[in-house]
Amino acid sequence: MGLGATAGIAAAGGIALSAQASEDTSPSSSSSPSDSLVFDPDAYTELTTTVTDTDGDEHTVKYHFWKAITYVADPVDATYQSLVVSVPVEIDGTAVDASDAPILFANSVGGYMPSSVADATGIGAGGMSGGGAPSGAPTGSAAPSASASAASNANGNTNATGGATASNQLLALAAGYVVVEPGARGRTLKNSDGEYYGVAPAVIVDLKAAVRYVRANKGRIPGNTDRIVSAGTSAGGAVSALLGASGDSPLYDKYLKELGAADASDAIFATGAWCPITDLEHADGAYEWNWGTNALQTGSQVDQTVSKELQSQFAEYQASLKLKGLGGFGRLTARNYDEYLVKQYLEPSAATYLTALSDSDRETYLASNTFITFENGKAGFSWADFLTHVGARKKSTPAFDAFDLSTGENNEFGTGTTEARHFTAYGQKNDTTGLTSKRLDGDIPELLRLMNPMFFLVDKPNQGRTRHWWIRLGTNDSDTAHTVSANIAAAAHGLGDDVNHLYYWDQGHGANTDPGDFIEWIAKVTGHRKSGK
């Protein structure tokens, strides 16, 4: 389905999501945000939007919208450290009481870039600022053009640069949920002295502060503040997973205190993470284990010596996790992870895709992809054939801690006036920029802990973590390794958490082809029952 700019229509996996808003400028409405940490329940503007659900039915939603509210008392930059709130009050002419509804906490972080809602005039209008290169892309990479991004969203609801797509927020609003969209600082921000003030751990500290603001305003802000559900894509998926894993960890207290964050919990109830690019200190090894034999888009192979050394590091790391796979698979190792991915995720994903096709389309697809067997509703193929099917890998080696300090992740670990730093011993050792030291800076280990959800799920299981996980990844996504999300799922499952994890067949980075299912999942895990509809 196409993208209608004048109507504000975005397609979500074939689902039209219309944002035709009209504004009520009655005297009771106010657009002036408060500088205090007390939410003003009367400072809203009333808007109306049309949302088309996953069945193709249109819904007229009247909602109250609170423009940018600064969520900390001592902001470094309020342009990014602010949030907007959308609360449905009427759906299809029927009044809705959202006072106890779940709260969708949807970030728009992509590539660890800054995200802002300062100029948002309605739901889903926030986004990345200052470029928005994909995570792992060179620090100078620019975001796709608006037309390219629109075409991507209109073709399967993908979002290749990360950040939030509007589908989750709009569908949540139409389901009667409260939607909070926070901004956050990002890696490219510099002050007048040339100092980077949005590098790690700024993004997760800001999101935690935003959660604290919401929870501190229980009874004033609409919605059930004990039922906050986070959502994010790519780097936004990473920080969504981190937000869920690290709830109420004291490791962040000093950073939150510096900002004047509210004195409240930052734990959330559930996490939605799409293609999370995380576990960064082990991401290079995982990437080479997954994509090491795949050629680059130019047709050339990456340095196989580097690739194999990184694969060896992954094998050691994976063994140290002592994770067991879902479905009774047993201990996950570098030797059996390919079998696990094929049986647990890839073959079921292909089967779901093929089953949904018409008989003629299925026949055509299988004729073009003879590596797949399909019988009695089950798909079968080998890991090697799957890699051939995906084709070119997106990134060179190392994919994340580049020897020349050129990736977004290198920038994410910058400090002061230093734009980029290594965050792995291997990257530091093989630096090509002329660094004299072969040792990582002393603060890097702490920053890695603060940015990695695995630390709170494996190394030191966090009691304040979420117990509900929705994790998604496209099977053709070579922006990251398939093991990253699978390890998060295995770690959470091993702790007894509820895990809903699957892969989208033939989809790439940022895919979200089942947004309606996510909205229904929120209702299920939170125990919410829609009212007034």
MARFI-443620 format. One record per residue (C-alpha): x, y negated, z; residue in one letter. Coordinates in Angstrom, 2 decimals, m for minus. Example, Ala and Ser with C-alpha at 12.3 -4.5 7.8 and 13.67 -1.06 7.14 Angstrom:
# MARFI-443620
[site [12.30, 4.50, 7.80], A]
[site [13.67, 1.06, 7.14], S]
END
This chain:
# MARFI-443620
[site [0.00, 0.00, 0.00], M]
[site [1.34, m3.44, m0.89], G]
[site [2.15, m6.39, 1.31], L]
[site [m0.20, m9.36, 1.04], G]
[site [1.73, m12.43, 2.19], A]
[site [m1.25, m14.74, 2.25], T]
[site [m3.35, m12.34, 4.30], A]
[site [m0.49, m11.30, 6.55], G]
[site [m1.02, m7.61, 5.81], I]
[site [1.70, m5.13, 6.72], A]
[site [1.54, m1.46, 5.83], A]
[site [2.30, 1.16, 8.43], A]
[site [2.75, 4.54, 6.80], G]
[site [m0.16, 3.72, 4.52], G]
[site [m2.04, 1.95, 7.31], I]
[site [m2.95, m1.66, 6.66], A]
[site [m2.41, m3.91, 9.62], L]
[site [m4.02, m7.27, 9.10], S]
[site [m3.10, m10.36, 11.09], A]
[site [m5.65, m12.91, 9.91], Q]
[site [m5.69, m15.10, 12.98], A]
[site [m7.99, m17.99, 13.79], S]
[site [m7.36, m20.27, 16.73], E]
[site [m9.78, m21.50, 19.36], D]
[site [m8.61, m24.98, 20.34], T]
[site [m11.06, m25.41, 23.21], S]
[site [m9.95, m27.62, 26.12], P]
[site [m9.61, m24.59, 28.41], S]
[site [m6.70, m23.29, 26.31], S]
[site [m3.13, m24.36, 26.97], S]
[site [0.12, m23.64, 25.13], S]
[site [2.49, m25.10, 27.71], S]
[site [4.65, m22.37, 29.29], P]
[site [5.55, m22.62, 32.94], S]
[site [9.19, m22.82, 34.08], D]
[site [8.38, m20.99, 37.32], S]
[site [8.18, m17.23, 37.73], L]
[site [4.47, m17.41, 38.49], V]
[site [2.31, m16.41, 35.54], F]
[site [m0.45, m18.92, 34.78], D]
[site [m3.55, m16.91, 33.84], P]
[site [m5.22, m19.97, 32.31], D]
[site [m2.40, m21.08, 29.98], A]
[site [m3.55, m19.13, 26.93], Y]
[site [m4.79, m19.79, 23.44], T]
[site [m7.68, m17.69, 22.12], E]
[site [m7.01, m16.06, 18.76], L]
[site [m8.80, m13.62, 16.49], T]
[site [m7.10, m11.01, 14.33], T]
[site [m8.22, m8.13, 12.12], T]
[site [m6.54, m4.77, 12.59], V]
[site [m7.04, m1.76, 10.33], T]
[site [m6.56, 1.45, 12.28], D]
[site [m5.02, 4.73, 11.14], T]
[site [m8.38, 5.95, 9.81], D]
[site [m8.70, 2.88, 7.61], G]
[site [m11.38, 1.23, 9.74], D]
[site [m11.16, m2.51, 10.33], E]
[site [m11.53, m3.98, 13.81], H]
[site [m11.99, m7.63, 14.71], T]
[site [m10.04, m8.36, 17.87], V]
[site [m10.38, m11.54, 19.89], K]
[site [m7.44, m11.95, 22.26], Y]
[site [m5.79, m14.37, 24.63], H]
[site [m2.23, m15.30, 23.70], F]
[site [0.32, m16.82, 26.05], W]
[site [3.10, m18.57, 24.16], K]
[site [6.75, m18.27, 25.16], A]
[site [7.19, m17.99, 28.94], I]
[site [10.68, m18.07, 30.42], T]
[site [11.04, m14.93, 32.53], Y]
[site [14.04, m15.92, 34.69], V]
[site [14.56, m18.87, 37.02], A]
[site [18.08, m19.65, 35.79], D]
[site [18.14, m18.82, 32.07], P]
[site [21.35, m18.87, 30.07], V]
[site [19.27, m19.57, 26.97], D]
[site [15.48, m19.80, 27.30], A]
[site [15.12, m19.51, 23.53], T]
[site [15.83, m15.81, 23.96], Y]
[site [14.97, m15.24, 27.62], Q]
[site [11.25, m15.66, 27.18], S]
[site [8.26, m13.45, 26.45], L]
[site [4.79, m13.68, 24.97], V]
[site [1.65, m11.92, 26.17], V]
[site [m1.40, m10.78, 24.19], S]
[site [m4.56, m9.55, 25.94], V]
[site [m7.67, m8.30, 24.08], P]
[site [m10.96, m9.70, 25.36], V]
[site [m13.35, m8.62, 22.63], E]
[site [m13.16, m5.81, 20.05], I]
[site [m15.76, m5.65, 17.29], D]
[site [m18.04, m7.96, 19.24], G]
[site [m17.90, m5.97, 22.47], T]
[site [m16.25, m7.46, 25.56], A]
[site [m13.12, m5.67, 26.76], V]
[site [m11.72, m5.65, 30.28], D]
[site [m7.95, m5.15, 29.98], A]
[site [m7.22, m5.86, 33.64], S]
[site [m6.15, m2.27, 34.24], D]
[site [m5.00, m1.37, 30.73], A]
[site [m1.51, m0.03, 29.91], P]
[site [1.07, m2.67, 28.97], I]
[site [3.01, m2.09, 25.77], L]
[site [6.42, m3.72, 26.26], F]
[site [7.64, m4.01, 22.65], A]
[site [11.12, m5.39, 22.07], N]
[site [12.33, m6.64, 18.68], S]
[site [16.04, m5.94, 19.16], V]
[site [17.90, m4.76, 16.06], G]
[site [21.64, m4.28, 15.60], G]
[site [22.16, m5.60, 19.14], Y]
[site [21.38, m9.01, 17.66], M]
[site [19.54, m11.77, 19.53], P]
[site [15.75, m11.64, 19.40], S]
[site [13.40, m14.51, 20.11], S]
[site [9.68, m15.10, 20.58], V]
[site [10.12, m18.81, 21.25], A]
[site [8.28, m19.82, 18.07], D]
[site [5.74, m16.97, 18.03], A]
[site [2.19, m18.15, 17.49], T]
[site [0.49, m14.77, 17.76], G]
[site [1.02, m11.08, 18.35], I]
[site [3.84, m9.43, 16.41], G]
[site [5.37, m12.73, 15.31], A]
[site [8.68, m12.48, 17.21], G]
[site [11.85, m10.98, 15.81], G]
[site [15.57, m10.93, 15.42], M]
[site [17.48, m14.17, 15.09], S]
[site [20.73, m15.04, 13.40], G]
[site [20.97, m12.33, 10.82], G]
[site [19.95, m8.95, 12.13], G]
[site [22.47, m6.57, 10.56], A]
[site [21.81, m2.90, 11.25], P]
[site [23.63, m1.35, 14.17], S]
[site [27.01, m0.10, 13.01], G]
[site [27.14, m2.55, 10.11], A]
[site [30.05, m4.97, 9.72], P]
[site [29.80, m8.01, 11.95], T]
[site [29.40, m10.28, 8.95], G]
[site [26.55, m8.30, 7.37], S]
[site [23.37, m10.21, 6.64], A]
[site [19.83, m9.03, 7.02], A]
[site [17.86, m7.97, 3.94], P]
[site [15.83, m10.62, 2.19], S]
[site [12.26, m11.15, 3.29], A]
[site [10.98, m9.49, 0.12], S]
[site [13.21, m6.47, 0.66], A]
[site [12.09, m6.11, 4.25], S]
[site [8.46, m6.41, 3.20], A]
[site [8.89, m3.73, 0.57], A]
[site [10.49, m1.44, 3.13], S]
[site [7.64, m1.90, 5.59], N]
[site [5.12, m1.32, 2.84], A]
[site [6.72, 1.98, 1.89], N]
[site [6.36, 4.24, 4.90], G]
[site [6.59, 1.70, 7.74], N]
[site [10.35, 1.81, 7.90], T]
[site [12.42, m0.94, 9.44], N]
[site [16.00, m0.44, 8.31], A]
[site [17.43, m3.29, 10.39], T]
[site [15.85, m2.12, 13.63], G]
[site [13.73, m4.39, 15.75], G]
[site [10.01, m3.97, 16.19], A]
[site [7.46, m3.41, 13.48], T]
[site [4.06, m4.96, 14.11], A]
[site [2.18, m1.65, 13.82], S]
[site [2.61, m0.58, 17.44], N]
[site [1.65, m3.96, 18.84], Q]
[site [m1.42, m4.46, 16.65], L]
[site [m2.74, m0.94, 17.14], L]
[site [m2.18, m1.25, 20.88], A]
[site [m4.14, m4.50, 20.96], L]
[site [m6.99, m2.89, 19.01], A]
[site [m6.97, 0.00, 21.47], A]
[site [m7.54, m2.43, 24.34], G]
[site [m3.99, m2.52, 25.68], Y]
[site [m2.05, m5.54, 26.90], V]
[site [1.00, m6.31, 24.74], V]
[site [4.12, m8.02, 26.10], V]
[site [6.85, m8.95, 23.61], E]
[site [10.13, m10.05, 25.21], P]
[site [13.04, m11.83, 23.60], G]
[site [16.61, m11.06, 24.61], A]
[site [20.13, m12.35, 24.07], R]
[site [22.27, m10.65, 21.44], G]
[site [25.89, m10.16, 20.47], R]
[site [26.34, m13.07, 18.03], T]
[site [25.36, m15.90, 20.38], L]
[site [28.13, m18.40, 21.17], K]
[site [28.18, m21.53, 23.30], N]
[site [29.87, m24.82, 22.45], S]
[site [33.17, m23.49, 23.81], D]
[site [33.06, m20.53, 21.43], G]
[site [32.24, m18.03, 24.18], E]
[site [29.99, m15.08, 23.41], Y]
[site [27.12, m15.00, 25.90], Y]
[site [24.90, m12.31, 24.44], G]
[site [27.30, m9.35, 24.44], V]
[site [26.93, m6.28, 26.66], A]
[site [25.20, m5.96, 29.03], P]
[site [23.09, m9.07, 28.27], A]
[site [20.37, m7.33, 26.24], V]
[site [19.46, m4.73, 28.85], I]
[site [19.77, m7.23, 31.71], V]
[site [17.34, m9.54, 29.91], D]
[site [14.82, m6.78, 29.27], L]
[site [15.00, m5.69, 32.89], K]
[site [14.43, m9.27, 33.97], A]
[site [11.39, m9.45, 31.70], A]
[site [9.97, m6.27, 33.25], V]
[site [10.57, m7.72, 36.70], R]
[site [8.67, m10.87, 35.71], Y]
[site [5.69, m8.79, 34.60], V]
[site [5.72, m6.63, 37.71], R]
[site [6.18, m9.61, 40.04], A]
[site [2.98, m11.06, 38.60], N]
[site [0.78, m8.08, 39.41], K]
[site [m2.77, m9.34, 39.86], G]
[site [m2.07, m12.49, 37.84], R]
[site [m0.95, m11.07, 34.50], I]
[site [m3.59, m8.82, 32.91], P]
[site [m2.89, m5.11, 32.62], G]
[site [m1.64, m2.38, 34.90], N]
[site [1.91, m3.38, 35.83], T]
[site [2.55, 0.18, 37.03], D]
[site [1.86, 1.47, 33.53], R]
[site [4.43, m0.36, 31.39], I]
[site [5.39, 1.50, 28.20], V]
[site [8.52, 0.32, 26.40], S]
[site [8.99, 0.51, 22.62], A]
[site [11.91, m0.27, 20.31], G]
[site [13.70, 0.78, 17.12], T]
[site [17.39, 1.44, 16.34], S]
[site [19.40, m0.65, 18.82], A]
[site [15.98, m1.60, 20.18], G]
[site [15.27, 2.10, 20.56], G]
[site [18.56, 2.45, 22.39], A]
[site [17.72, m0.26, 24.92], V]
[site [14.16, 1.07, 25.23], S]
[site [15.62, 4.46, 26.19], A]
[site [18.08, 2.73, 28.51], L]
[site [15.30, 0.71, 30.11], L]
[site [13.45, 3.94, 30.81], G]
[site [16.48, 5.84, 32.09], A]
[site [17.94, 3.13, 34.34], S]
[site [14.87, 1.85, 36.18], G]
[site [15.75, 0.10, 39.46], D]
[site [19.44, 1.06, 39.23], S]
[site [21.47, m1.16, 41.58], P]
[site [24.25, m1.35, 38.96], L]
[site [22.44, m4.27, 37.33], Y]
[site [21.59, m6.21, 40.48], D]
[site [24.45, m8.71, 40.30], K]
[site [23.62, m9.59, 36.70], Y]
[site [19.92, m10.01, 37.45], L]
[site [20.68, m12.15, 40.49], K]
[site [22.80, m14.50, 38.36], E]
[site [19.78, m15.14, 36.15], L]
[site [17.36, m15.66, 39.01], G]
[site [15.29, m12.65, 37.98], A]
[site [12.12, m11.94, 39.94], A]
[site [12.44, m9.87, 43.09], D]
[site [10.52, m6.87, 41.78], A]
[site [11.00, m3.43, 40.30], S]
[site [12.32, m3.06, 36.74], D]
[site [11.22, 0.58, 36.43], A]
[site [8.83, 1.41, 33.59], I]
[site [6.29, 4.19, 33.26], F]
[site [7.03, 5.52, 29.77], A]
[site [9.50, 5.02, 26.92], T]
[site [9.05, 4.96, 23.15], G]
[site [12.34, 5.09, 21.24], A]
[site [12.67, 5.26, 17.46], W]
[site [16.07, 6.25, 15.99], C]
[site [18.00, 5.10, 19.08], P]
[site [21.63, 4.23, 18.35], I]
[site [23.17, 4.84, 21.74], T]
[site [25.71, 6.89, 23.73], D]
[site [28.14, 4.67, 21.88], L]
[site [31.36, 5.96, 23.42], E]
[site [30.57, 9.39, 21.93], H]
[site [28.72, 8.23, 18.82], A]
[site [31.71, 8.45, 16.47], D]
[site [32.29, 12.11, 17.28], G]
[site [28.59, 12.93, 17.03], A]
[site [28.37, 11.18, 13.67], Y]
[site [31.27, 13.15, 12.21], E]
[site [29.90, 16.43, 13.57], W]
[site [26.64, 15.64, 11.77], N]
[site [27.76, 13.92, 8.57], W]
[site [31.49, 14.67, 8.32], G]
[site [31.19, 16.73, 5.13], T]
[site [28.84, 14.29, 3.38], N]
[site [30.39, 11.84, 0.92], A]
[site [29.92, 8.11, 1.13], L]
[site [27.50, 6.34, m1.18], Q]
[site [30.48, 5.58, m3.43], T]
[site [31.01, 9.32, m3.86], G]
[site [34.31, 9.37, m1.99], S]
[site [35.04, 11.34, 1.16], Q]
[site [36.01, 9.71, 4.46], V]
[site [39.41, 10.43, 5.99], D]
[site [38.99, 14.09, 6.92], Q]
[site [41.81, 14.02, 9.46], T]
[site [40.00, 11.30, 11.41], V]
[site [36.67, 13.04, 10.91], S]
[site [37.93, 16.36, 12.27], K]
[site [39.63, 14.74, 15.24], E]
[site [36.37, 13.03, 16.13], L]
[site [34.42, 16.26, 15.66], Q]
[site [36.76, 17.91, 18.15], S]
[site [36.02, 15.14, 20.64], Q]
[site [32.29, 15.71, 20.17], F]
[site [32.67, 19.42, 20.84], A]
[site [34.40, 18.67, 24.14], E]
[site [31.80, 16.09, 25.11], Y]
[site [28.83, 18.27, 24.21], Q]
[site [30.23, 21.15, 26.27], A]
[site [30.63, 18.82, 29.26], S]
[site [26.93, 17.86, 29.19], L]
[site [25.78, 21.44, 29.89], K]
[site [22.41, 20.67, 28.35], L]
[site [19.87, 23.29, 27.42], K]
[site [17.74, 22.93, 24.33], G]
[site [13.97, 22.67, 24.28], L]
[site [11.93, 25.77, 23.53], G]
[site [14.17, 28.04, 25.60], G]
[site [17.08, 27.66, 23.20], F]
[site [19.85, 27.85, 25.82], G]
[site [23.08, 25.87, 26.24], R]
[site [23.72, 23.35, 23.46], L]
[site [27.24, 23.34, 22.01], T]
[site [28.93, 22.02, 18.89], A]
[site [28.89, 25.58, 17.56], R]
[site [25.15, 26.12, 17.78], N]
[site [23.71, 22.60, 17.58], Y]
[site [23.12, 22.92, 13.82], D]
[site [20.99, 26.01, 14.40], E]
[site [19.12, 24.22, 17.18], Y]
[site [18.35, 21.17, 15.06], L]
[site [17.14, 23.30, 12.17], V]
[site [14.85, 25.51, 14.27], K]
[site [13.60, 22.99, 16.83], Q]
[site [13.18, 19.91, 14.66], Y]
[site [13.99, 20.10, 10.95], L]
[site [12.06, 23.17, 9.82], E]
[site [8.94, 22.15, 11.80], P]
[site [9.24, 18.65, 10.33], S]
[site [9.42, 20.01, 6.79], A]
[site [6.50, 22.38, 7.48], A]
[site [4.32, 19.53, 8.75], T]
[site [5.16, 17.47, 5.67], Y]
[site [4.51, 20.31, 3.23], L]
[site [1.27, 21.36, 4.90], T]
[site [m0.12, 17.84, 4.53], A]
[site [0.50, 17.79, 0.77], L]
[site [m2.07, 18.86, m1.78], S]
[site [m1.42, 22.24, m3.42], D]
[site [m0.17, 20.62, m6.61], S]
[site [2.07, 18.11, m4.81], D]
[site [3.47, 20.88, m2.62], R]
[site [4.26, 22.99, m5.66], E]
[site [5.99, 20.06, m7.32], T]
[site [8.02, 19.24, m4.21], Y]
[site [9.17, 22.82, m3.67], L]
[site [10.11, 23.12, m7.34], A]
[site [12.36, 20.07, m6.90], S]
[site [13.75, 21.30, m3.57], N]
[site [14.43, 24.98, m4.12], T]
[site [16.54, 25.24, m0.97], F]
[site [13.31, 25.31, 1.06], I]
[site [11.27, 28.46, 1.50], T]
[site [7.68, 27.96, 2.55], F]
[site [5.49, 30.83, 3.61], E]
[site [2.51, 31.10, 5.96], N]
[site [2.89, 27.43, 6.92], G]
[site [6.55, 27.78, 7.91], K]
[site [9.55, 26.20, 6.21], A]
[site [13.02, 27.69, 6.13], G]
[site [16.46, 26.49, 5.02], F]
[site [20.09, 26.29, 6.14], S]
[site [21.89, 23.41, 7.79], W]
[site [24.33, 23.18, 4.87], A]
[site [21.50, 22.90, 2.37], D]
[site [19.81, 20.28, 4.52], F]
[site [22.97, 18.13, 4.51], L]
[site [23.16, 18.44, 0.73], T]
[site [19.51, 17.41, 0.52], H]
[site [20.11, 14.24, 2.54], V]
[site [23.11, 13.31, 0.43], G]
[site [25.33, 10.30, 1.01], A]
[site [26.20, 9.19, 4.52], R]
[site [25.61, 5.52, 5.40], K]
[site [28.79, 4.86, 7.37], K]
[site [32.51, 5.35, 7.09], S]
[site [34.71, 6.70, 9.86], T]
[site [34.80, 5.83, 12.67], P]
[site [31.19, 4.76, 12.27], A]
[site [30.89, 2.65, 15.42], F]
[site [34.27, 1.81, 16.97], D]
[site [35.98, 0.84, 13.73], A]
[site [39.77, 0.70, 13.68], F]
[site [39.51, m2.82, 12.20], D]
[site [36.94, m4.01, 14.77], L]
[site [34.39, m4.69, 12.02], S]
[site [31.20, m3.12, 13.35], T]
[site [28.33, m4.65, 15.26], G]
[site [29.16, m2.39, 18.19], E]
[site [32.68, m3.81, 18.33], N]
[site [31.05, m7.23, 18.57], N]
[site [28.61, m5.95, 21.22], E]
[site [31.60, m5.30, 23.49], F]
[site [33.25, m8.65, 22.81], G]
[site [34.04, m10.95, 25.72], T]
[site [34.72, m14.63, 26.26], G]
[site [35.99, m16.06, 22.97], T]
[site [37.01, m12.60, 21.74], T]
[site [34.49, m11.61, 19.09], E]
[site [35.08, m7.86, 19.08], A]
[site [36.81, m5.17, 21.14], R]
[site [37.37, m1.44, 21.02], H]
[site [35.31, 0.62, 23.43], F]
[site [36.85, 4.05, 22.87], T]
[site [40.39, 5.17, 23.59], A]
[site [40.55, 6.66, 20.09], Y]
[site [39.61, 3.37, 18.46], G]
[site [42.10, 1.45, 20.60], Q]
[site [44.89, 3.92, 19.85], K]
[site [44.34, 3.67, 16.11], N]
[site [43.67, m0.07, 15.94], D]
[site [44.66, m1.73, 12.66], T]
[site [44.21, m5.37, 13.70], T]
[site [47.59, m5.78, 15.36], G]
[site [46.64, m5.25, 18.99], L]
[site [49.68, m4.63, 21.15], T]
[site [47.96, m2.73, 23.96], S]
[site [46.92, 0.88, 23.50], K]
[site [44.74, 0.77, 26.63], R]
[site [41.11, m0.29, 26.77], L]
[site [40.30, m3.43, 28.73], D]
[site [39.50, m2.69, 32.36], G]
[site [35.86, m3.76, 32.19], D]
[site [34.93, m1.46, 29.31], I]
[site [34.10, 1.65, 31.41], P]
[site [31.56, m0.30, 33.49], E]
[site [29.98, m1.84, 30.39], L]
[site [29.64, 1.60, 28.80], L]
[site [27.84, 2.89, 31.88], R]
[site [25.49, m0.08, 31.82], L]
[site [24.67, 0.50, 28.14], M]
[site [24.27, 4.30, 28.03], N]
[site [21.03, 6.07, 29.04], P]
[site [22.90, 9.39, 29.27], M]
[site [24.72, 8.11, 32.34], F]
[site [21.36, 7.90, 34.14], F]
[site [20.10, 11.25, 32.84], L]
[site [23.17, 13.50, 33.11], V]
[site [26.06, 12.02, 35.06], D]
[site [23.92, 10.62, 37.88], K]
[site [20.21, 11.40, 37.36], P]
[site [18.28, 8.29, 38.28], N]
[site [15.19, 8.70, 40.45], Q]
[site [13.77, 5.42, 39.14], G]
[site [13.69, 6.62, 35.54], R]
[site [10.56, 7.03, 33.44], T]
[site [9.07, 10.53, 33.36], R]
[site [7.51, 10.21, 29.89], H]
[site [9.48, 10.05, 26.60], W]
[site [8.32, 9.50, 23.02], W]
[site [11.33, 9.86, 20.68], I]
[site [11.31, 9.74, 16.87], R]
[site [13.90, 9.96, 14.07], L]
[site [13.80, 10.29, 10.29], G]
[site [15.49, 13.42, 8.95], T]
[site [17.32, 11.37, 6.30], N]
[site [18.60, 8.84, 8.84], D]
[site [22.38, 8.75, 8.58], S]
[site [22.68, 5.49, 10.49], D]
[site [23.21, 7.73, 13.52], T]
[site [23.67, 11.40, 14.39], A]
[site [20.67, 13.66, 14.91], H]
[site [22.25, 14.89, 18.13], T]
[site [21.89, 11.49, 19.84], V]
[site [18.12, 11.54, 20.21], S]
[site [18.13, 15.32, 20.69], A]
[site [20.53, 14.99, 23.62], N]
[site [18.34, 12.35, 25.27], I]
[site [15.36, 14.65, 24.84], A]
[site [17.24, 17.67, 26.19], A]
[site [18.57, 15.72, 29.17], A]
[site [15.13, 14.33, 30.08], A]
[site [13.47, 17.71, 29.57], H]
[site [16.09, 19.34, 31.77], G]
[site [15.09, 16.97, 34.57], L]
[site [11.46, 18.04, 34.22], G]
[site [10.28, 14.97, 32.32], D]
[site [7.52, 14.99, 29.72], D]
[site [9.21, 14.79, 26.29], V]
[site [7.47, 14.27, 22.95], N]
[site [10.24, 14.39, 20.34], H]
[site [10.00, 15.07, 16.63], L]
[site [11.59, 14.12, 13.32], Y]
[site [9.91, 12.58, 10.26], Y]
[site [10.69, 14.61, 7.14], W]
[site [12.47, 12.75, 4.32], D]
[site [12.25, 9.45, 6.22], Q]
[site [15.15, 7.10, 6.84], G]
[site [16.25, 4.70, 9.54], H]
[site [13.46, 2.89, 11.37], G]
[site [10.62, 5.15, 10.23], A]
[site [7.41, 5.16, 12.26], N]
[site [4.89, 7.27, 10.37], T]
[site [2.63, 8.20, 13.29], D]
[site [1.92, 4.92, 15.12], P]
[site [m1.66, 5.96, 15.86], G]
[site [m0.41, 9.07, 17.64], D]
[site [1.87, 6.90, 19.79], F]
[site [m1.09, 4.77, 20.86], I]
[site [m3.07, 7.90, 21.75], E]
[site [m0.06, 9.28, 23.64], W]
[site [0.05, 6.13, 25.76], I]
[site [m3.60, 6.66, 26.74], A]
[site [m2.88, 10.29, 27.59], K]
[site [0.20, 9.80, 29.77], V]
[site [m1.13, 6.71, 31.55], T]
[site [m4.57, 8.20, 32.13], G]
[site [m6.20, 5.19, 30.48], H]
[site [m9.73, 5.29, 29.21], R]
[site [m10.81, 2.55, 26.85], K]
[site [m13.69, 0.39, 28.03], S]
[site [m16.10, m1.83, 26.17], G]
[site [m15.54, m0.20, 22.78], K]
END
